[in-house]
């Protein structure tokens, strides 16, 4: 995709997804969905069931 530059010309700007961020974002959406659906009553309960640190899960969400 071309992105207009300040001088009016077009340039192609290559982009790359950061795999770690993509994975973290996918996990965050999954964990939020589980909470929204009522599968877990709290972050603490979910962290124990998913075998992740509660602080990590809280930060991710």
C-alpha positions in Angstrom: 0.0 0.0 0.0 1.3 3.4 -0.9 1.6 6.0 1.8 1.7 9.7 0.8 4.9 11.5 2.0 5.1 15.1 3.0 6.4 16.1 -0.5 3.3 14.5 -2.1 5.1 11.5 -3.6 4.0 8.0 -2.7 6.2 5.4 -1.0 5.7 1.8 -0.1 6.2 1.3 3.6 6.9 -2.3 4.5 5.4 -3.5 7.8 6.1 -6.6 9.8 4.0 -8.0 12.6 5.8 -8.6 15.9 5.0 -12.3 16.6 5.1 -11.8 20.4 2.7 -8.9 20.3 0.3 -10.8 18.0 0.4 -13.8 20.4 -0.2 -11.6 23.4 -3.1 -9.9 21.8 -4.7 -13.2 20.8 -4.3 -14.4 24.4 -5.8 -11.2 25.7 -8.9 -11.5 23.5 -9.3 -15.2 24.5 -9.0 -14.5 28.2 -11.4 -11.5 28.0 -13.9 -13.7 26.1 -13.7 -16.4 28.8 -14.4 -13.7 31.5 -17.3 -12.2 29.5 -18.9 -15.6 29.0 -18.8 -16.2 32.7 -16.5 -19.3 32.5 -14.4 -17.8 35.3 -15.6 -15.6 38.0 -12.3 -13.7 38.5 -8.9 -13.2 37.1 -7.4 -15.1 40.0 -9.6 -18.1 39.2 -8.7 -18.0 35.6 -5.0 -17.7 36.2 -5.1 -20.8 38.4 -7.1 -22.8 35.8 -5.0 -21.6 32.9 -1.7 -22.1 34.9 -0.4 -18.6 34.4 0.7 -16.0 36.9 -2.2 -13.8 38.1 -0.1 -10.6 37.6 0.7 -11.6 34.0 -2.9 -12.2 33.3 -4.0 -8.9 34.9 -1.4 -7.0 32.9 -2.4 -8.7 29.7 -6.0 -7.9 30.1 
